[in-house]
Amino acid sequence: MRLRNIYYYPVHYFTLLLFAAGGFGLCVLSVLAGWLPATERTERFFQSLIHRHLTFFHWWCALTQLVLVRYHGFADWPRGGLVLAANHVSLIDITCLLACLPEALCIFKPAIGRNPVLGAAARRAGYLCSDGGHELVRLAAAKVAAGHQLVIFPEGTRTPPDKSLLPFKPGFVLIARRARKPIQLVRITTDSDLLTKGAPWWRLPRYPAHVDVTVGPLISTDTAASTAELAAEIETWFRTPACP
């Protein structure tokens, strides 16, 4: 264990610094490019930059044996607008998804918008702030209807350390229904406490962290079920253990 820490301690902190430096660089670029109009083309450009940053980040994590991500079922990923609904085991979840999807959107908390490492780039990429209420639903549905793929964690926050799934908020179904687009389910599992809820970022987690990102069913929103009923059905799927 002591020999393990001799390697992982410096690599862990350097990797956090590397992520922060890359994010800060994107934010500086976003501010310098503030004169660009907030068009779909501009947003997709910054989405692509974030995707490249996270692709490099995960390449580095795999090279250093920190985080090993395995993707299952993404070869048949659907095209066009959709809502991607995933469970939220760790802060690493969103990096895994955006590293895999070149031009995806997500919804971020207000604190992220003020973060110097993430905020400016997130806004330039057209990501949506979660404090928008009904306006958030309208904007999100418009983007999905226009062909964007929107990542949402229906729990609203990370799953507790006991891994008991939190109740799903039905807003993601409402967004998909207003956009007349399907919901793609994605299950995420990990064997580590890396950036999980309640785990301090500075504490060395269990390394290497293995993360599995598995594509589930594509759910049509054109059904007779109410929004709450459909959200409950999707929550039940996530609560059901995956087949080995």
Buried (B, 14 or more C-beta within 10 A) or exposed (E): EEEEEEEBEEBBEEBEEBBBEBBBBBBEBBEEEEEBEEEEEBBBBBBEBBBBBBBBBBEBBEEBEBBBBEBEEEEEBEEEBBBBBBBBBBBBBBBBBBBBBBBBBBBBEEEBBEBEBBBBBBBBBBBBBBEBEEEBBEBBBEBBBEBBBBBBBBBBEBBEEEEEBBEBBBBBBBBBBBBEBBBBBBBBBBEBBBBBBEBEEEEBBEBBBBBBBBBBEEBEBEEEEEBEEBBBBBBEBBEEEEEE
